[in-house]
Amino acid sequence: MIYVNQAGYAPEGVKHATLVGDKNYTLCNKDGKVVKNGECELSFDANSAEEAAVIDFSEVKEEGTYYFTDGKGNKSAEFVIGKKHYDEALWASMKMFYFQRCGMELEEKYAGVFARKACHCGGGHMLEDKSIRRKMLGGWHDAGDYGRYVTAGAVALGHILYGYEMFPEELGLDLNIPESGGAMPDILAECKYELDWILDMQDEDGGVHHKCTSRNFCGFIMPDEDDLPMVITPVSSLATADFAAIMALASRIYRQYDAAYADILADAARKSWDWLVKNPTFLFENPKEVTTGTYEDMCDTDERLWAATEMYRLDKNEDAKKIIFAVMELRINLSCLGWADVGGFGTLAVINGGAELFGEDLYKRMTLKWLDEADRLKGLAESNAFGITLRPEEFTWGSNMVVLMNSMILCVAHRLTKDDSYLEAAEYQLDYIFGRNAMDLSYVTGIGERAFRHPHLRPTEADGIDEPIPGFVSGGPNYRPCDEAANPDNMSDKPAMRRYADDMRSYSTNEITIYWNSPLVFALGYMNSVK
């Protein structure tokens, strides 16, 4: 078999495919004309448990449609070589957020066959006191369920907004959403839909509630059919710090389009920052009676770091800078861009803010930390036949998010150094996501000839439409799967890269979330900006 990036390759870029089980290959154009053939020396790949090799066909630059065959006659998925090969994937991966909107009807002119009724318009009440209610309109459904979570939403917004800050032209997409043609770019209008809901999660004293969900998950029904009461769980320091960071960041991004709105965001950030200063200890407890996603984290140091870096960019708050230097002396991850470990967002804030603002010493220290991690990832990518930045034990729940987060790290390293080896390693991660993997699947619905089809996503299961909504990223292989469709009983004999089930029951390998899509938006936007 030969595995390829089903979303395609750039004419002038590096082009790699992975050959397994046979040493011979032939590359043909769509008409069957042989373009290249050859023989590879295979070696054992631990992630796939297969004898594998890299096929480098970078010299093939003519635009068109191609496919490979191996020596046994097995045909790969078709792929294109073209300058705009990622355009469809970028558009679909960002349009995904519109399909996750809560509290509004998705009209046919924007949603096509996936139109649906408005949902969850009844507001929510505080878990501790049912008499205290809030509108709770808007925001994005977080994942395959209908909950909304501040920490998850802030991280998804962070991926997108930092991308917009760094390469806005590549993210100036016409998303065909209700706000299209308005005063701000569509991507910012879409993010505003989430920001407005998050604003409603803030208390008057600046504390921010952790999540708004039902007490338990509903069944696989359409969102408008979910009539379970929505509860607002208590304030957490995690949510409050992420809130302060994302509101400060957003206030800067939105100011050129809506100064009054930017002021609202900035004032909200300051209020939450004041709460953090007055409440320096960790605060989070998931109520036992609420069994939806916890987004549990046992440390808020990295969240406070992110808040401090963005507050310093907002107001040059000296207390914030002191916190940054204090945290730098601790052993926290300064490159991670996930929902639990957000230290990388603090580093991005410093990188984008620059040495002139943060000082040469701090800027250099954080940049070097970032590049150290990028070097580690590049070494991993160059050491295996799939170009992936994971070892077998690192295929965690949501492994595709880790792959995409690593691609982001490598993209930023390229931006800092102009060293193309970082860019190539970042591209290999996208190759993997779009089909250069042992499952021979594109992990983005609707993108590629062999895209996965059955996400753990309630609307896709309940809408009666055979095709899934395009643009959704699957969680991906999980070394320790734990659901009905993928579990130790039926996966223990499989290598890490094959512990995956394209089955809607598989929440541990095939769920979707907003923060698995958002790093893809960043990575694709960056790739388009440099090609």
Secondary structure, 3 states (H helix, E strand, C coil): CEECCCCCECCCCCCEEEEECCCEEEEEECCCCEEEEEECCCEEECCCCEEEEEEECCCCCCCEEEEEEECCCCECCCEEECCCCCHHHHHHHHHHHHHCECCCCECHHHHHHHCECCCCCCCEEECCEEEEEECCCCCECCECCCCEEHHHHHHHHHHHHHHHHHCHHHHCCCCCCCCCCCCCCHHHHHHHHHHHHHHCCECCCCCEECEEECCCCCCCCCHHHCCCCEEECCECHHHHHHHHHHHHHHHHHHCCCCHHHHHHHHHHHHHHHHHHHHCCCCCCCCCCCCCCCCCCCCCCHHHHHHHHHHHHHHHCCHHHHHHHHHHHCCCCCCCCCCCCCCHHHHHHHHHHHCHHHHCHHHHHHHHHHHHHHHHHHHHHHCCCCCCCCCCHHHCCCCHHHHHHHHHHHHHHHHHHHCCHHHHHHHHHHHHHHCCCCCCCCECECCCCCCECCCCECHHHHHCCCCCCCCCCECCCCCCCCCCCCCCHHHHCCCCHHHCCCCCCCCHHHHECEHHHHHHHHHHHHHHHHCC
